[in-house]
Amino acid sequence: MSHTKKHKRYHYNSNDGRDEDEHQKHHLSKIIEQPIEEPVIDPSFDWLARRHYLTETYLIDSSMFSSPKDLEDFWKFVQKYQLFQQRRKQPHKPISTNVDQQRSNILNIPIIYDKNHRLNISITINKSLTHNVPRYDMTGEKIIDQYRLSSVRLAEFKSIIEYYFDFNQKEKFKRIYKLRQDQNNLPIANHRRELLEELKIHQVILIAGDTGCGKSTQIPRFLLEAGFDKIACTQPRRIACISLAKRVSYETLNEYDNQVGYQVRFEKTRVKSTRIIFMTEGILLRQLQTDSSLSDYDILVIDEVHERHLFTDFILGIIKCLITQRKDLKVILMSATINIELFSNYFENCPVVKVPGRLYKIQVNYLPIKVEESVGKTSKIDAKPYLRIMEQIDNKYPSTDRGDMLIFLSGMAEIQGVMEAAQSYAQEAQRWVVLPLHSALSLEEQDKVYKFIKKISK
């Protein structure tokens, strides 16, 4: 069996995660509402019983499934297909409204999945495969003739494959739609036009917003979509460089492209076609040693300037001199709402774009220190207060709830000490996964903190 592309109108593209089983039942009725070729369907026909035969005969050598996981996902879909056929009902087709159209215009994506915009494919069945030499099932027994498919069953199997690829496109569309909604809900989204207008007029602008307003991920995306090129974004920490580069790649649908990259010490993903590069402040300073005008960049985005690291202040001083030599260079300073006037005055009263609001409400809870914890302190960090917080969380929330707890510490020694104590508690409670996060870890170890863990906290 092979497949060929007829034509491509528009491809809903996303690379986010895996298909979730609970979504398949919900959307299967919408997928089958307009089959390309309606076969004669027998709800009692057992496709799973013929899985080995169908895989070996029609699927194993085809280019439709790029990995064993894709093939496994297909057979999970077939299982849902069988269950659906046994209780099939008339599907309900969603109706678009004027409100939906307005939301569609805001998000720049259709509100409802439209088959006219899908990536159309055609499945061609090689009927000569049905006359192959007898194959064997999982137990080694020769497959009997009843496992072989008639032309009617081949037509249905062809339709199942087409349903599966259509379902995948619908799932990708859903993820893109949710992504656009999340982007539009960020506080920074309401200031996109203001930011770009100020950038056209002024050489330096300051963006002041609370943590969580979306400035670190959305500003590079705004610049990319507005047509800007050669964008350098600095971060004080290499972990932030790598994670932000991956996030912006995902949000701009360039996860498997090279338009967004990062460069840290001893590692980089930058190529000639890279348009946004995330880098540490130290990397930018090294580049200044060999190229004092930073001719490789048209826009500099300096993030977290309020932290006032030595490298940050040094870069700001160099930039103040550089903008007098390069009138074409644009500079965006990003800061929390701290010392805004200080930075604005330093750059000749540059305009300030204030982004109020944050996504999540922050509530401060104070945990009194016990008497035994306040005396007899040593140079080694005391992990008891952190364990008490973990214990309070366990007592307050049921085991079915999941969430994350972040502990900020000042160095690797403190991280190691608290981690060992927390791991001992987690082993006893059976509800926590304790993970360290610092720059000395490998990228593989750092990525563990971003992975979804079911039925447990981390």
Residue pairs with C-beta under 8 A, 6 or more apart in sequence:
1 58
1 59
1 62
1 64
1 123
1 124
1 125
1 126
1 129
1 161
2 62
2 63
2 64
2 124
2 126
3 62
3 63
3 64
3 121
3 122
3 123
3 124
3 161
4 121
4 122
4 124
5 119
5 120
5 121
5 122
6 120
6 121
6 122
7 120
8 119
8 120
9 116
9 117
9 118
9 119
9 120
10 117
10 118
10 119
11 118
11 119
11 169
12 113
12 117
12 118
12 119
12 169
12 172
12 173
12 176
13 172
13 176
13 253
14 172
14 173
14 175
14 176
14 179
14 253
15 250
15 253
15 255
15 256
16 175
16 179
16 250
17 175
18 73
19 73
19 167
19 168
19 171
21 76
21 80
23 171
23 174
24 76
24 77
24 80
24 167
25 80
25 83
25 84
27 167
27 170
27 171
28 80
28 81
28 84
28 163
28 167
29 84
29 88
29 89
29 91
29 92
30 91
30 93
30 94
30 113
30 170
31 163
31 166
31 167
31 170
32 84
32 88
32 91
32 163
33 91
33 93
34 115
35 159
35 162
35 163
36 159
36 162
37 155
37 158
37 159
38 159
39 152
39 155
39 156
39 158
39 159
40 152
40 155
40 156
41 85
41 156
43 82
43 85
43 86
43 88
44 86
45 153
45 156
46 82
47 54
47 78
47 81
47 82
47 157
47 160
48 75
48 78
48 79
48 82
49 147
50 147
50 149
51 75
51 78
52 137
52 138
53 135
53 137
53 143
53 147
53 148
54 149
54 157
55 71
55 75
56 135
57 129
57 130
57 132
57 135
58 125
58 129
58 157
59 65
59 71
59 74
64 161
64 165
65 71
65 74
74 161
74 164
77 160
77 163
77 164
77 167
78 160
78 164
81 160
81 163
94 112
96 111
96 112
100 111
100 112
101 111
103 111
104 110
104 111
106 184
107 177
107 180
107 181
107 184
108 180
109 176
109 177
109 180
110 117
111 177
113 169
113 170
113 173
113 174
115 166
118 166
118 169
119 169
121 162
121 165
123 158
123 161
123 162
125 154
125 157
125 158
127 151
127 154
130 148
130 149
130 154
134 142
134 143
135 142
135 143
136 142
136 143
137 143
137 147
149 157
176 253
179 251
183 189
183 214
183 218
183 221
183 251
185 359
186 213
186 214
186 218
186 359
187 209
187 210
187 213
187 214
187 355
187 356
187 357
187 358
187 359
188 209
188 213
188 214
188 215
188 218
188 219
188 355
189 214
189 218
191 353
191 355
192 218
192 222
194 353
195 205
195 207
195 219
195 222
195 353
196 222
196 226
198 205
198 351
198 353
199 205
199 330
199 332
202 350
202 351
203 323
203 327
203 329
203 330
203 331
204 323
204 330
204 331
204 332
204 333
204 347
204 348
204 350
205 331
205 332
205 333
205 350
205 351
205 352
205 353
206 332
206 333
206 334
206 335
206 340
206 343
206 344
206 347
206 350
206 351
206 352
206 353
207 215
207 219
207 332
207 333
207 334
207 335
207 352
207 353
207 355
208 335
208 336
208 337
208 340
208 352
208 353
208 354
208 355
209 215
209 334
209 336
209 337
209 354
209 355
209 356
210 336
210 337
210 355
210 356
210 357
210 358
211 336
211 358
212 358
212 359
212 360
213 355
213 357
213 358
213 359
214 359
215 303
215 334
215 355
216 240
216 244
216 303
216 334
217 244
217 247
217 248
217 251
218 251
219 301
219 332
219 334
220 231
220 233
220 248
220 260
220 276
220 301
221 248
221 251
221 252
223 231
223 276
223 299
223 301
224 231
224 252
224 259
224 260
224 275
224 276
225 252
228 298
228 299
228 330
229 275
229 298
230 275
230 296
230 297
230 298
230 299
231 275
231 276
231 277
231 297
231 298
231 299
231 301
232 277
232 279
232 284
232 294
232 296
232 297
232 299
232 300
232 301
233 244
233 276
233 277
233 278
233 279
233 301
233 303
234 278
234 279
234 280
234 281
234 284
234 300
234 301
234 302
234 303
234 315
235 241
235 244
235 278
235 279
235 280
235 281
235 303
235 304
236 280
236 281
236 303
236 304
236 307
236 309
236 311
236 312
237 280
237 439
238 264
238 265
238 280
238 439
239 437
239 438
239 439
239 446
241 262
241 263
241 264
241 278
241 279
241 280
242 262
242 264
242 278
242 443
242 446
243 450
244 262
244 278
245 260
245 261
245 262
245 269
245 276
245 278
246 255
248 260
248 276
248 278
249 255
249 257
249 259
249 260
252 259
252 260
254 260
258 269
258 271
258 273
258 274
259 273
259 274
259 275
259 276
260 274
260 275
260 276
260 277
260 278
261 268
261 269
261 270
261 271
261 274
261 276
261 277
261 278
262 268
262 269
262 270
262 277
262 278
262 279
263 269
263 270
263 277
263 278
263 279
263 280
263 283
264 279
264 280
264 283
265 280
265 282
265 283
267 443
270 277
281 309
281 311
281 312
281 315
282 311
284 294
284 315
285 311
285 314
285 315
287 294
287 296
288 294
288 318
292 322
293 322
293 325
293 326
294 300
294 322
294 326
294 329
297 329
298 328
298 329
298 330
299 329
299 330
299 331
299 332
300 319
300 329
300 330
300 331
300 332
301 332
301 334
302 312
302 315
302 316
302 319
302 331
302 332
302 333
302 334
303 334
304 312
304 334
304 335
304 336
305 312
305 316
305 333
305 334
305 335
305 343
306 335
306 336
306 338
306 339
316 333
316 343
316 346
319 331
320 346
320 347
322 329
323 329
323 331
331 347
333 343
333 347
333 350
335 343
337 354
340 352
340 354
343 350
344 350
344 351
344 352
367 385
367 388
367 389
367 392
369 385
370 384
373 382
373 384
373 385
380 417
381 409
381 413
381 414
381 417
381 418
383 417
383 418
383 420
383 421
383 422
384 421
386 407
386 418
386 421
386 422
387 421
387 422
387 425
389 405
390 405
390 422
390 425
390 426
390 429
390 432
391 425
393 403
393 405
393 457
394 429
394 431
397 403
399 431
400 455
402 453
402 454
402 455
402 456
402 457
403 457
404 457
404 458
405 457
405 458
407 418
407 422
409 415
409 418
412 438
412 440
415 436
415 437
415 438
416 436
419 434
419 436
422 432
422 434
423 434
425 432
426 432
426 433
426 434
431 456
431 457
432 456
432 457
432 458
433 453
433 456
433 457
433 458
434 458
435 448
435 449
435 458
436 445
437 446
437 449
449 458
